[in-house]
């Protein structure tokens, strides 16, 4: 029972670390104007750009150094 609680706690901590890493990266890129602001657009190219950027940020933030 204790092991399950430890695993759950570790998983929660890892999820929080991943979220914070993603948020920090996004904020840093946005501060440098490398990420366009997220606005609703009917332009499929703009939507693809946002989806691609989100995917790249997620992958980069989950890399282990």
Backbone as XML, in Angstrom:
<?xml version="1.0"?>
<chain id="A" units="angstrom">
  <residue number="1" name="UNK">
    <atom name="N" x="0.828" y="-1.188" z="0.000"/>
    <atom name="CA" x="0.000" y="0.000" z="0.000"/>
    <atom name="C" x="0.872" y="1.251" z="0.000"/>
  </residue>
  <residue number="2" name="UNK">
    <atom name="N" x="1.960" y="1.225" z="0.795"/>
    <atom name="CA" x="2.859" y="2.363" z="0.889"/>
    <atom name="C" x="3.567" y="2.614" z="-0.427"/>
  </residue>
  <residue number="3" name="UNK">
    <atom name="N" x="3.946" y="1.507" z="-1.126"/>
    <atom name="CA" x="4.642" y="1.646" z="-2.402"/>
    <atom name="C" x="3.756" y="2.342" z="-3.428"/>
  </residue>
  <residue number="4" name="UNK">
    <atom name="N" x="2.477" y="2.023" z="-3.448"/>
    <atom name="CA" x="1.547" y="2.653" z="-4.383"/>
    <atom name="C" x="1.458" y="4.151" z="-4.119"/>
  </residue>
  <residue number="5" name="UNK">
    <atom name="N" x="1.419" y="4.546" z="-2.862"/>
    <atom name="CA" x="1.362" y="5.957" z="-2.502"/>
    <atom name="C" x="2.629" y="6.669" z="-2.942"/>
  </residue>
  <residue number="6" name="UNK">
    <atom name="N" x="3.776" y="6.023" z="-2.776"/>
    <atom name="CA" x="5.047" y="6.616" z="-3.196"/>
    <atom name="C" x="5.106" y="6.782" z="-4.713"/>
  </residue>
  <residue number="7" name="UNK">
    <atom name="N" x="4.630" y="5.779" z="-5.440"/>
    <atom name="CA" x="4.609" y="5.846" z="-6.903"/>
    <atom name="C" x="3.682" y="6.966" z="-7.361"/>
  </residue>
  <residue number="8" name="UNK">
    <atom name="N" x="2.503" y="7.061" z="-6.753"/>
    <atom name="CA" x="1.559" y="8.122" z="-7.100"/>
    <atom name="C" x="2.157" y="9.494" z="-6.828"/>
  </residue>
  <residue number="9" name="UNK">
    <atom name="N" x="2.831" y="9.625" z="-5.691"/>
    <atom name="CA" x="3.448" y="10.900" z="-5.317"/>
    <atom name="C" x="4.559" y="11.265" z="-6.300"/>
  </residue>
  <residue number="10" name="UNK">
    <atom name="N" x="5.383" y="10.286" z="-6.674"/>
    <atom name="CA" x="6.470" y="10.521" z="-7.628"/>
    <atom name="C" x="5.922" y="10.921" z="-8.992"/>
  </residue>
  <residue number="11" name="UNK">
    <atom name="N" x="4.859" y="10.249" z="-9.411"/>
    <atom name="CA" x="4.243" y="10.567" z="-10.694"/>
    <atom name="C" x="3.659" y="11.976" z="-10.681"/>
  </residue>
  <residue number="12" name="UNK">
    <atom name="N" x="3.029" y="12.355" z="-9.590"/>
    <atom name="CA" x="2.470" y="13.701" z="-9.468"/>
    <atom name="C" x="3.578" y="14.745" z="-9.511"/>
  </residue>
  <residue number="13" name="UNK">
    <atom name="N" x="4.690" y="14.483" z="-8.829"/>
    <atom name="CA" x="5.810" y="15.414" z="-8.845"/>
    <atom name="C" x="6.388" y="15.548" z="-10.253"/>
  </residue>
  <residue number="14" name="UNK">
    <atom name="N" x="6.499" y="14.439" z="-10.966"/>
    <atom name="CA" x="7.028" y="14.478" z="-12.331"/>
    <atom name="C" x="6.089" y="15.268" z="-13.247"/>
  </residue>
  <residue number="15" name="UNK">
    <atom name="N" x="4.788" y="15.069" z="-13.089"/>
    <atom name="CA" x="3.824" y="15.815" z="-13.892"/>
    <atom name="C" x="3.929" y="17.306" z="-13.629"/>
  </residue>
  <residue number="16" name="UNK">
    <atom name="N" x="4.110" y="17.678" z="-12.376"/>
    <atom name="CA" x="4.247" y="19.094" z="-12.039"/>
    <atom name="C" x="5.538" y="19.649" z="-12.637"/>
  </residue>
  <residue number="17" name="UNK">
    <atom name="N" x="6.627" y="18.893" z="-12.541"/>
    <atom name="CA" x="7.898" y="19.347" z="-13.126"/>
    <atom name="C" x="7.758" y="19.529" z="-14.636"/>
  </residue>
  <residue number="18" name="UNK">
    <atom name="N" x="7.087" y="18.596" z="-15.308"/>
    <atom name="CA" x="6.874" y="18.717" z="-16.752"/>
    <atom name="C" x="6.065" y="19.964" z="-17.086"/>
  </residue>
  <residue number="19" name="UNK">
    <atom name="N" x="5.011" y="20.194" z="-16.324"/>
    <atom name="CA" x="4.170" y="21.366" z="-16.566"/>
    <atom name="C" x="4.958" y="22.650" z="-16.369"/>
  </residue>
  <residue number="20" name="UNK">
    <atom name="N" x="5.722" y="22.727" z="-15.298"/>
    <atom name="CA" x="6.508" y="23.934" z="-15.023"/>
    <atom name="C" x="7.551" y="24.144" z="-16.117"/>
  </residue>
  <residue number="21" name="UNK">
    <atom name="N" x="8.191" y="23.077" z="-16.562"/>
    <atom name="CA" x="9.182" y="23.193" z="-17.633"/>
    <atom name="C" x="8.539" y="23.710" z="-18.914"/>
  </residue>
  <residue number="22" name="UNK">
    <atom name="N" x="7.367" y="23.194" z="-19.244"/>
    <atom name="CA" x="6.662" y="23.664" z="-20.439"/>
    <atom name="C" x="6.298" y="25.137" z="-20.311"/>
  </residue>
  <residue number="23" name="UNK">
    <atom name="N" x="5.804" y="25.509" z="-19.157"/>
    <atom name="CA" x="5.407" y="26.889" z="-18.929"/>
    <atom name="C" x="6.606" y="27.825" z="-18.995"/>
  </residue>
  <residue number="24" name="UNK">
    <atom name="N" x="7.720" y="27.442" z="-18.387"/>
    <atom name="CA" x="8.917" y="28.274" z="-18.417"/>
    <atom name="C" x="9.437" y="28.446" z="-19.840"/>
  </residue>
  <residue number="25" name="UNK">
    <atom name="N" x="9.450" y="27.371" z="-20.602"/>
    <atom name="CA" x="9.922" y="27.450" z="-21.982"/>
    <atom name="C" x="9.010" y="28.349" z="-22.807"/>
  </residue>
  <residue number="26" name="UNK">
    <atom name="N" x="7.725" y="28.164" z="-22.666"/>
    <atom name="CA" x="6.785" y="28.979" z="-23.426"/>
    <atom name="C" x="6.944" y="30.459" z="-23.071"/>
  </residue>
  <residue number="27" name="UNK">
    <atom name="N" x="7.072" y="30.747" z="-21.797"/>
    <atom name="CA" x="7.224" y="32.137" z="-21.373"/>
    <atom name="C" x="8.525" y="32.734" z="-21.903"/>
  </residue>
  <residue number="28" name="UNK">
    <atom name="N" x="9.599" y="31.960" z="-21.898"/>
    <atom name="CA" x="10.877" y="32.446" z="-22.400"/>
    <atom name="C" x="10.809" y="32.719" z="-23.900"/>
  </residue>
  <residue number="29" name="UNK">
    <atom name="N" x="10.211" y="31.801" z="-24.639"/>
    <atom name="CA" x="10.096" y="31.996" z="-26.091"/>
    <atom name="C" x="9.168" y="33.158" z="-26.418"/>
  </residue>
  <residue number="30" name="UNK">
    <atom name="N" x="8.093" y="33.272" z="-25.675"/>
    <atom name="CA" x="7.164" y="34.360" z="-25.933"/>
    <atom name="C" x="7.807" y="35.700" z="-25.603"/>
  </residue>
  <residue number="31" name="UNK">
    <atom name="N" x="8.617" y="35.735" z="-24.550"/>
    <atom name="CA" x="9.303" y="36.971" z="-24.175"/>
    <atom name="C" x="10.261" y="37.415" z="-25.275"/>
  </residue>
  <residue number="32" name="UNK">
    <atom name="N" x="10.791" y="36.470" z="-26.014"/>
    <atom name="CA" x="11.704" y="36.788" z="-27.117"/>
    <atom name="C" x="10.960" y="36.923" z="-28.441"/>
  </residue>
  <residue number="33" name="UNK">
    <atom name="N" x="9.642" y="36.907" z="-28.366"/>
    <atom name="CA" x="8.792" y="37.034" z="-29.553"/>
    <atom name="C" x="9.030" y="35.918" z="-30.564"/>
  </residue>
  <residue number="34" name="UNK">
    <atom name="N" x="9.387" y="34.734" z="-30.066"/>
    <atom name="CA" x="9.568" y="33.587" z="-30.951"/>
    <atom name="C" x="8.295" y="32.768" z="-31.083"/>
  </residue>
  <residue number="35" name="UNK">
    <atom name="N" x="7.324" y="33.054" z="-30.229"/>
    <atom name="CA" x="6.060" y="32.343" z="-30.262"/>
    <atom name="C" x="4.962" y="33.365" z="-30.547"/>
  </residue>
  <residue number="36" name="UNK">
    <atom name="N" x="4.197" y="33.160" z="-31.588"/>
    <atom name="CA" x="3.101" y="34.103" z="-31.841"/>
    <atom name="C" x="2.049" y="34.009" z="-30.746"/>
  </residue>
  <residue number="37" name="UNK">
    <atom name="N" x="1.344" y="35.094" z="-30.517"/>
    <atom name="CA" x="0.291" y="35.074" z="-29.505"/>
    <atom name="C" x="-0.804" y="34.107" z="-29.942"/>
  </residue>
  <residue number="38" name="UNK">
    <atom name="N" x="-1.427" y="33.469" z="-28.977"/>
    <atom name="CA" x="-2.461" y="32.491" z="-29.273"/>
    <atom name="C" x="-3.797" y="33.207" z="-29.466"/>
  </residue>
  <residue number="39" name="UNK">
    <atom name="N" x="-4.208" y="33.324" z="-30.689"/>
    <atom name="CA" x="-5.490" y="33.936" z="-31.009"/>
    <atom name="C" x="-6.265" y="32.982" z="-31.907"/>
  </residue>
  <residue number="40" name="UNK">
    <atom name="N" x="-7.564" y="33.091" z="-31.855"/>
    <atom name="CA" x="-8.390" y="32.268" z="-32.737"/>
    <atom name="C" x="-8.252" y="32.790" z="-34.165"/>
  </residue>
  <residue number="41" name="UNK">
    <atom name="N" x="-8.007" y="31.897" z="-35.073"/>
    <atom name="CA" x="-7.831" y="32.279" z="-36.466"/>
    <atom name="C" x="-8.471" y="31.215" z="-37.354"/>
  </residue>
  <residue number="42" name="UNK">
    <atom name="N" x="-9.029" y="31.664" z="-38.433"/>
    <atom name="CA" x="-9.597" y="30.720" z="-39.401"/>
    <atom name="C" x="-8.560" y="30.292" z="-40.428"/>
  </residue>
  <residue number="43" name="UNK">
    <atom name="N" x="-7.364" y="30.848" z="-40.317"/>
    <atom name="CA" x="-6.289" y="30.522" z="-41.245"/>
    <atom name="C" x="-5.671" y="29.181" z="-40.846"/>
  </residue>
  <residue number="44" name="UNK">
    <atom name="N" x="-5.792" y="28.163" z="-41.688"/>
    <atom name="CA" x="-5.250" y="26.842" z="-41.337"/>
    <atom name="C" x="-3.732" y="26.868" z="-41.126"/>
  </residue>
  <residue number="45" name="UNK">
    <atom name="N" x="-3.031" y="27.762" z="-41.817"/>
    <atom name="CA" x="-1.576" y="27.853" z="-41.631"/>
    <atom name="C" x="-1.243" y="28.337" z="-40.227"/>
  </residue>
  <residue number="46" name="UNK">
    <atom name="N" x="-2.015" y="29.302" z="-39.739"/>
    <atom name="CA" x="-1.801" y="29.827" z="-38.384"/>
    <atom name="C" x="-2.096" y="28.743" z="-37.343"/>
  </residue>
  <residue number="47" name="UNK">
    <atom name="N" x="-3.161" y="27.990" z="-37.557"/>
    <atom name="CA" x="-3.508" y="26.910" z="-36.637"/>
    <atom name="C" x="-2.424" y="25.834" z="-36.625"/>
  </residue>
  <residue number="48" name="UNK">
    <atom name="N" x="-1.901" y="25.493" z="-37.792"/>
    <atom name="CA" x="-0.827" y="24.507" z="-37.885"/>
    <atom name="C" x="0.420" y="25.004" z="-37.162"/>
  </residue>
  <residue number="49" name="UNK">
    <atom name="N" x="0.715" y="26.294" z="-37.303"/>
    <atom name="CA" x="1.861" y="26.881" z="-36.620"/>
    <atom name="C" x="1.723" y="26.744" z="-35.105"/>
  </residue>
  <residue number="50" name="UNK">
    <atom name="N" x="0.547" y="27.048" z="-34.582"/>
    <atom name="CA" x="0.317" y="26.942" z="-33.138"/>
    <atom name="C" x="0.433" y="25.489" z="-32.667"/>
  </residue>
  <residue number="51" name="UNK">
    <atom name="N" x="-0.141" y="24.570" z="-33.414"/>
    <atom name="CA" x="-0.076" y="23.152" z="-33.035"/>
    <atom name="C" x="1.365" y="22.645" z="-33.067"/>
  </residue>
  <residue number="52" name="UNK">
    <atom name="N" x="2.104" y="23.037" z="-34.090"/>
    <atom name="CA" x="3.498" y="22.616" z="-34.219"/>
    <atom name="C" x="4.333" y="23.186" z="-33.084"/>
  </residue>
  <residue number="53" name="UNK">
    <atom name="N" x="4.130" y="24.469" z="-32.781"/>
    <atom name="CA" x="4.887" y="25.095" z="-31.707"/>
    <atom name="C" x="4.599" y="24.418" z="-30.372"/>
  </residue>
  <residue number="54" name="UNK">
    <atom name="N" x="3.341" y="24.112" z="-30.108"/>
    <atom name="CA" x="2.971" y="23.448" z="-28.856"/>
    <atom name="C" x="3.622" y="22.072" z="-28.765"/>
  </residue>
  <residue number="55" name="UNK">
    <atom name="N" x="3.653" y="21.352" z="-29.869"/>
    <atom name="CA" x="4.272" y="20.030" z="-29.888"/>
    <atom name="C" x="5.772" y="20.123" z="-29.639"/>
  </residue>
  <residue number="56" name="UNK">
    <atom name="N" x="6.424" y="21.076" z="-30.284"/>
    <atom name="CA" x="7.870" y="21.247" z="-30.110"/>
    <atom name="C" x="8.182" y="21.626" z="-28.669"/>
  </residue>
  <residue number="57" name="UNK">
    <atom name="N" x="7.418" y="22.551" z="-28.116"/>
    <atom name="CA" x="7.644" y="22.964" z="-26.724"/>
    <atom name="C" x="7.483" y="21.775" z="-25.776"/>
  </residue>
  <residue number="58" name="UNK">
    <atom name="N" x="6.490" y="20.958" z="-26.019"/>
    <atom name="CA" x="6.241" y="19.795" z="-25.151"/>
    <atom name="C" x="7.423" y="18.818" z="-25.241"/>
  </residue>
  <residue number="59" name="UNK">
    <atom name="N" x="7.880" y="18.543" z="-26.457"/>
    <atom name="CA" x="8.994" y="17.607" z="-26.630"/>
    <atom name="C" x="10.265" y="18.128" z="-25.991"/>
  </residue>
  <residue number="60" name="UNK">
    <atom name="N" x="10.569" y="19.394" z="-26.196"/>
    <atom name="CA" x="11.776" y="19.985" z="-25.639"/>
    <atom name="C" x="11.735" y="19.997" z="-24.122"/>
  </residue>
  <residue number="61" name="UNK">
    <atom name="N" x="10.583" y="20.340" z="-23.570"/>
    <atom name="CA" x="10.483" y="20.440" z="-22.113"/>
    <atom name="C" x="10.588" y="19.077" z="-21.428"/>
  </residue>
  <residue number="62" name="UNK">
    <atom name="N" x="10.338" y="18.014" z="-22.150"/>
    <atom name="CA" x="10.391" y="16.669" z="-21.541"/>
    <atom name="C" x="11.730" y="15.979" z="-21.745"/>
  </residue>
  <residue number="63" name="UNK">
    <atom name="N" x="12.648" y="16.641" z="-22.450"/>
    <atom name="CA" x="13.973" y="16.055" z="-22.633"/>
    <atom name="C" x="14.727" y="16.107" z="-21.310"/>
  </residue>
  <residue number="64" name="UNK">
    <atom name="N" x="15.442" y="15.063" z="-21.033"/>
    <atom name="CA" x="16.265" y="14.996" z="-19.821"/>
    <atom name="C" x="17.648" y="15.543" z="-20.160"/>
  </residue>
  <residue number="65" name="UNK">
    <atom name="N" x="18.151" y="16.385" z="-19.303"/>
    <atom name="CA" x="19.490" y="16.929" z="-19.528"/>
    <atom name="C" x="20.530" y="16.083" z="-18.836"/>
  </residue>
</chain>
